[in-house]
Amino acid sequence: MAQPGVPLTKEPAPQAVPASDLPMKVCEVALKTGPDSSSGLATASFRTAKYLPSEWHQSNSDLYHRALAGCEQAERGRAEAKELAKHAAATAQRAQQDSTATLGLRLKDIHFWKAELQREIEELDAETRLLAAQKLRLERALDATEVPYAIATDNLQCRERRQPPDLVCDEVERELLKEAELIRNIQELLKRTLMQASNQMRLNRDHKEICERDWSDKVETYYIDVKCGRYSNQSTNVQFHPGSVKFEESASTPETWVKFSQDNIYRAEREKLASINLRALIDNILHDVSEDLRMQCAAVNEAFGKRCEELDDAKHKLEYHLKEILKGIGDQEANVTALKQAIREKEGPMKVAQTRLYDRSFRPNIELCRDEAQFRLTSEVEVLMESIESLKKKLLESEQFLRNLEDTRMNLEKEIAVKTNSIFIDRQKCMGHRIHYPAVHKLAGY
């Protein structure tokens, strides 16, 4: 029997078929024995290759049924294919809409962090500019300290030209040394603060650069996702990219992506806060430095003022004593002259008394008597000698007093010259130089 769905055709070369495989009626015909068995045997080869009419009808009926079943199955397949295509289209549309919505949400996240990074970049840049202004103030303040230091050292050097005994370590010198030491310490502090400000500015720029790179990446990513969100099925610039569905090994996760920007912003905020604190510290340092220098300058000026008053008072006293010494020298010179005159005045009486004694020594014989007149003349000569000796002794003493007064006058004049020199150094040189001391606002870096 033919297989279902295969048309009946005559075999090109009949072959022997086992009796068990032939139809039952055909076998009976082929094996029939009887009076006309000889005629059956003569036509047996024609009948064995034929189908029975019922088989022919059955084969046609089976073919009809198979054709009808095939049509029904094909119709069901077409319906299922249509439904599947409709479902696939709806699924693809929903997936595309979901992807577009997800890209929109992603764009919001990117825009948020991009805005945060841009704000941080702008704030960090503004803070760096403010810190640069403070650094400029530090540099100006450091330059401004050169003038006070030069004034202090010049004052110390000028006061080294004082003459003894005014070459003394007085309050002015102690204040000047304190001022020079204070300025050196301030300069070291300003230099250290300058270095700290430079380092902080470098850190600000480094973290600003990090945030800028992150911001630039997010801007590029934002444009990419905007372009992706605008793609549609009607876009002409879309094509197949089979390998794009694979995740890159270096791809980040949403958590690490957010943490990366958060860490960048956190570090930038930390450096910004450090920069703000440093600016406040610089403000305090410059304020304290300017106040300390002006206070020390006032202390030095006050010490100079007191010292100049002391020198003026000492000079006035020395000039008064010099005036008295000069008066005493005049009186003493007159005294010396009077003593010399008194000694000269004793020469006449001495000559008279000695001449009398000499002439009386020529009295003859018994007349050479030690009479009262002789004793009186001898006593007169002795008295005159004692007077002259006393006057000479007093003259020597007066001349020594005069020399002492002259020495004192010379010392007073020298001391007055020393005081005048000291007053000139302190008042004209030092205090005159100190009028160029910088003002507070300049010492504060403005």
BELKADA-V702645 format. One record per backbone hydrogen bond with DSSP energy under -0.5 kcal/mol. NH is the residue of the N-H (numbers start at 1). CO is the residue of the C=O. E is the energy in kcal/mol with one decimal. If there is no record, write none. Layout:
nh=NH co=CO e=E
nh=NH co=CO e=E
This chain:
nh=6 co=3 e=-1.7
nh=21 co=18 e=-1.2
nh=22 co=18 e=-0.6
nh=22 co=19 e=-0.8
nh=27 co=23 e=-2.3
nh=28 co=24 e=-1.9
nh=29 co=25 e=-2.3
nh=30 co=26 e=-2.9
nh=31 co=27 e=-2.3
nh=32 co=29 e=-1.1
nh=37 co=34 e=-1.4
nh=40 co=36 e=-1.4
nh=41 co=37 e=-1.7
nh=42 co=38 e=-1.2
nh=43 co=39 e=-1.2
nh=46 co=43 e=-0.9
nh=47 co=43 e=-1.7
nh=48 co=44 e=-1.6
nh=50 co=47 e=-1.3
nh=56 co=52 e=-2.0
nh=57 co=53 e=-2.9
nh=58 co=54 e=-2.8
nh=59 co=55 e=-2.9
nh=60 co=56 e=-2.3
nh=61 co=57 e=-2.8
nh=62 co=58 e=-3.1
nh=63 co=59 e=-2.3
nh=64 co=60 e=-2.6
nh=65 co=61 e=-2.8
nh=66 co=62 e=-2.8
nh=67 co=63 e=-2.6
nh=68 co=64 e=-3.0
nh=69 co=65 e=-3.0
nh=70 co=66 e=-2.8
nh=71 co=67 e=-2.4
nh=72 co=68 e=-2.7
nh=73 co=69 e=-3.0
nh=74 co=70 e=-2.8
nh=75 co=71 e=-2.7
nh=76 co=72 e=-2.7
nh=77 co=73 e=-2.6
nh=78 co=74 e=-2.5
nh=79 co=75 e=-2.5
nh=80 co=76 e=-3.0
nh=81 co=77 e=-2.9
nh=82 co=78 e=-2.6
nh=83 co=79 e=-2.7
nh=84 co=80 e=-3.2
nh=85 co=81 e=-3.0
nh=86 co=82 e=-2.5
nh=87 co=83 e=-2.9
nh=88 co=84 e=-3.3
nh=89 co=85 e=-2.7
nh=90 co=86 e=-2.5
nh=91 co=87 e=-3.2
nh=92 co=88 e=-2.9
nh=93 co=89 e=-2.6
nh=94 co=90 e=-3.0
nh=95 co=91 e=-3.0
nh=96 co=92 e=-2.6
nh=97 co=93 e=-2.8
nh=98 co=94 e=-3.2
nh=99 co=95 e=-2.7
nh=100 co=96 e=-2.8
nh=101 co=97 e=-2.9
nh=102 co=98 e=-3.0
nh=103 co=99 e=-2.7
nh=104 co=100 e=-2.1
nh=105 co=101 e=-2.6
nh=106 co=102 e=-2.7
nh=107 co=103 e=-2.6
nh=108 co=104 e=-1.9
nh=109 co=105 e=-2.2
nh=110 co=106 e=-3.0
nh=111 co=107 e=-3.1
nh=112 co=108 e=-2.6
nh=113 co=109 e=-2.5
nh=114 co=110 e=-2.8
nh=115 co=111 e=-2.7
nh=116 co=112 e=-2.5
nh=117 co=113 e=-2.8
nh=118 co=114 e=-2.6
nh=119 co=115 e=-2.8
nh=120 co=116 e=-2.5
nh=121 co=117 e=-2.8
nh=122 co=118 e=-2.6
nh=123 co=119 e=-2.7
nh=124 co=120 e=-2.8
nh=125 co=121 e=-2.6
nh=126 co=122 e=-2.7
nh=127 co=123 e=-2.7
nh=128 co=124 e=-2.3
nh=129 co=125 e=-2.1
nh=130 co=126 e=-2.3
nh=131 co=127 e=-2.7
nh=132 co=128 e=-2.3
nh=133 co=129 e=-2.0
nh=134 co=130 e=-2.1
nh=135 co=131 e=-2.6
nh=136 co=132 e=-2.2
nh=137 co=133 e=-2.0
nh=138 co=134 e=-2.4
nh=139 co=135 e=-2.4
nh=140 co=136 e=-2.6
nh=141 co=137 e=-3.0
nh=142 co=138 e=-2.8
nh=143 co=139 e=-2.4
nh=144 co=140 e=-2.6
nh=145 co=141 e=-1.4
nh=146 co=143 e=-1.3
nh=147 co=143 e=-0.5
nh=147 co=144 e=-0.7
nh=148 co=144 e=-0.9
nh=149 co=145 e=-2.1
nh=150 co=146 e=-2.5
nh=151 co=147 e=-2.6
nh=152 co=148 e=-2.9
nh=153 co=149 e=-2.7
nh=154 co=150 e=-2.4
nh=155 co=151 e=-2.7
nh=156 co=152 e=-2.3
nh=157 co=153 e=-2.5
nh=158 co=154 e=-3.0
nh=159 co=155 e=-2.4
nh=160 co=156 e=-0.8
nh=160 co=157 e=-0.6
nh=161 co=158 e=-1.7
nh=162 co=159 e=-1.2
nh=166 co=163 e=-1.9
nh=168 co=166 e=-2.5
nh=170 co=168 e=-1.7
nh=174 co=170 e=-2.0
nh=175 co=171 e=-2.5
nh=176 co=172 e=-2.6
nh=177 co=173 e=-2.7
nh=178 co=174 e=-2.3
nh=179 co=175 e=-2.5
nh=180 co=176 e=-2.7
nh=181 co=177 e=-2.5
nh=182 co=178 e=-2.6
nh=183 co=179 e=-2.6
nh=184 co=180 e=-2.3
nh=185 co=181 e=-2.5
nh=186 co=182 e=-2.6
nh=187 co=183 e=-2.7
nh=188 co=184 e=-2.2
nh=189 co=185 e=-2.4
nh=190 co=186 e=-2.9
nh=191 co=187 e=-2.3
nh=192 co=188 e=-2.4
nh=193 co=189 e=-2.5
nh=194 co=190 e=-2.5
nh=195 co=191 e=-2.3
nh=196 co=192 e=-2.4
nh=197 co=193 e=-2.7
nh=198 co=194 e=-2.5
nh=199 co=195 e=-2.5
nh=200 co=196 e=-2.4
nh=201 co=197 e=-2.5
nh=202 co=198 e=-2.2
nh=203 co=199 e=-2.4
nh=204 co=200 e=-2.7
nh=205 co=201 e=-2.5
nh=206 co=202 e=-2.5
nh=207 co=203 e=-2.7
nh=208 co=204 e=-2.3
nh=209 co=205 e=-2.5
nh=210 co=206 e=-2.1
nh=211 co=207 e=-2.5
nh=212 co=208 e=-2.4
nh=213 co=209 e=-2.5
nh=214 co=210 e=-2.3
nh=215 co=211 e=-3.1
nh=216 co=212 e=-3.2
nh=217 co=213 e=-2.6
nh=218 co=214 e=-2.2
nh=219 co=215 e=-2.5
nh=220 co=216 e=-2.5
nh=221 co=217 e=-2.8
nh=222 co=218 e=-2.8
nh=223 co=219 e=-2.3
nh=224 co=220 e=-2.3
nh=225 co=221 e=-2.9
nh=226 co=222 e=-2.5
nh=227 co=223 e=-2.5
nh=228 co=224 e=-2.6
nh=229 co=225 e=-2.6
nh=230 co=226 e=-1.3
nh=231 co=227 e=-0.6
nh=231 co=228 e=-0.9
nh=235 co=232 e=-1.7
nh=244 co=241 e=-1.9
nh=245 co=242 e=-0.9
nh=246 co=243 e=-1.1
nh=251 co=248 e=-1.4
nh=257 co=253 e=-3.0
nh=258 co=254 e=-2.3
nh=259 co=255 e=-2.7
nh=260 co=256 e=-2.1
nh=261 co=257 e=-1.5
nh=262 co=258 e=-2.7
nh=263 co=259 e=-2.9
nh=264 co=260 e=-2.1
nh=265 co=261 e=-2.8
nh=266 co=262 e=-2.8
nh=267 co=263 e=-2.8
nh=268 co=264 e=-2.3
nh=269 co=265 e=-3.0
nh=270 co=266 e=-2.5
nh=271 co=267 e=-2.4
nh=272 co=268 e=-2.5
nh=273 co=269 e=-2.7
nh=274 co=270 e=-2.4
nh=275 co=271 e=-2.4
nh=276 co=272 e=-2.5
nh=277 co=273 e=-2.7
nh=278 co=274 e=-2.2
nh=279 co=275 e=-2.4
nh=280 co=276 e=-2.3
nh=281 co=277 e=-2.5
nh=282 co=278 e=-2.7
nh=283 co=279 e=-2.4
nh=284 co=280 e=-2.5
nh=285 co=281 e=-2.9
nh=286 co=282 e=-3.0
nh=287 co=283 e=-2.4
nh=288 co=284 e=-3.0
nh=289 co=285 e=-3.2
nh=290 co=286 e=-2.5
nh=291 co=287 e=-2.3
nh=292 co=288 e=-3.0
nh=293 co=289 e=-2.7
nh=294 co=290 e=-2.4
nh=295 co=291 e=-2.7
nh=296 co=292 e=-2.6
nh=297 co=293 e=-2.7
nh=298 co=294 e=-2.6
nh=299 co=295 e=-2.3
nh=300 co=296 e=-2.6
nh=301 co=297 e=-2.7
nh=302 co=298 e=-2.6
nh=303 co=299 e=-2.4
nh=304 co=300 e=-2.7
nh=305 co=301 e=-2.7
nh=306 co=302 e=-2.6
nh=307 co=303 e=-2.6
nh=308 co=304 e=-2.9
nh=309 co=305 e=-2.2
nh=310 co=306 e=-2.7
nh=311 co=307 e=-2.7
nh=312 co=308 e=-2.9
nh=313 co=309 e=-2.9
nh=314 co=310 e=-2.8
nh=315 co=311 e=-2.7
nh=316 co=312 e=-2.8
nh=317 co=313 e=-2.4
nh=318 co=314 e=-2.6
nh=319 co=315 e=-2.8
nh=320 co=316 e=-2.4
nh=321 co=317 e=-2.8
nh=322 co=318 e=-2.7
nh=323 co=319 e=-2.2
nh=324 co=320 e=-2.3
nh=325 co=321 e=-3.0
nh=326 co=322 e=-3.0
nh=327 co=323 e=-2.1
nh=328 co=324 e=-2.8
nh=329 co=325 e=-3.2
nh=330 co=326 e=-2.2
nh=331 co=327 e=-2.5
nh=332 co=328 e=-3.0
nh=333 co=329 e=-2.7
nh=334 co=330 e=-2.2
nh=335 co=331 e=-2.3
nh=336 co=332 e=-2.8
nh=337 co=333 e=-2.5
nh=338 co=334 e=-2.5
nh=339 co=335 e=-2.6
nh=340 co=336 e=-2.8
nh=341 co=337 e=-2.4
nh=342 co=338 e=-2.7
nh=343 co=339 e=-2.6
nh=344 co=340 e=-2.5
nh=345 co=341 e=-2.5
nh=346 co=342 e=-1.1
nh=347 co=344 e=-1.2
nh=348 co=344 e=-0.6
nh=349 co=345 e=-0.7
nh=350 co=346 e=-1.8
nh=351 co=347 e=-2.9
nh=352 co=348 e=-2.7
nh=353 co=349 e=-2.8
nh=354 co=350 e=-3.0
nh=355 co=351 e=-2.7
nh=356 co=352 e=-2.5
nh=357 co=353 e=-2.4
nh=358 co=354 e=-2.6
nh=359 co=355 e=-3.3
nh=360 co=356 e=-2.6
nh=361 co=357 e=-0.9
nh=361 co=358 e=-0.6
nh=362 co=359 e=-1.6
nh=363 co=360 e=-1.5
nh=367 co=364 e=-2.4
nh=368 co=365 e=-1.8
nh=369 co=367 e=-2.9
nh=371 co=369 e=-1.9
nh=375 co=371 e=-2.3
nh=376 co=372 e=-2.6
nh=377 co=373 e=-2.8
nh=378 co=374 e=-2.7
nh=379 co=375 e=-2.7
nh=380 co=376 e=-2.6
nh=381 co=377 e=-2.6
nh=382 co=378 e=-2.3
nh=383 co=379 e=-2.8
nh=384 co=380 e=-2.9
nh=385 co=381 e=-2.7
nh=386 co=382 e=-2.7
nh=387 co=383 e=-2.7
nh=388 co=384 e=-3.0
nh=389 co=385 e=-2.8
nh=390 co=386 e=-2.9
nh=391 co=387 e=-3.1
nh=392 co=388 e=-3.1
nh=393 co=389 e=-2.7
nh=394 co=390 e=-2.8
nh=395 co=391 e=-2.7
nh=396 co=392 e=-2.9
nh=397 co=393 e=-2.5
nh=398 co=394 e=-3.1
nh=399 co=395 e=-3.0
nh=400 co=396 e=-2.2
nh=401 co=397 e=-2.5
nh=402 co=398 e=-2.7
nh=403 co=399 e=-2.6
nh=404 co=400 e=-3.0
nh=405 co=401 e=-2.8
nh=406 co=402 e=-2.5
nh=407 co=403 e=-3.0
nh=408 co=404 e=-2.9
nh=409 co=405 e=-3.0
nh=410 co=406 e=-2.9
nh=411 co=407 e=-3.0
nh=412 co=408 e=-3.2
nh=413 co=409 e=-3.0
nh=414 co=410 e=-2.8
nh=415 co=411 e=-3.1
nh=416 co=412 e=-2.9
nh=417 co=413 e=-2.3
nh=418 co=414 e=-2.6
nh=419 co=415 e=-3.0
nh=420 co=416 e=-2.8
nh=421 co=417 e=-2.6
nh=422 co=418 e=-2.8
nh=423 co=419 e=-3.0
nh=424 co=420 e=-2.6
nh=425 co=421 e=-2.6
nh=426 co=422 e=-3.0
nh=427 co=423 e=-3.0
nh=428 co=423 e=-0.7
nh=428 co=424 e=-1.3
nh=429 co=424 e=-2.1
nh=430 co=425 e=-3.4
nh=431 co=426 e=-2.4
nh=433 co=429 e=-1.5
nh=434 co=430 e=-1.8
nh=435 co=432 e=-0.5
nh=436 co=433 e=-1.5
nh=437 co=434 e=-1.5
nh=443 co=439 e=-2.2
nh=444 co=440 e=-1.7
nh=445 co=442 e=-1.4
nh=446 co=441 e=-2.5
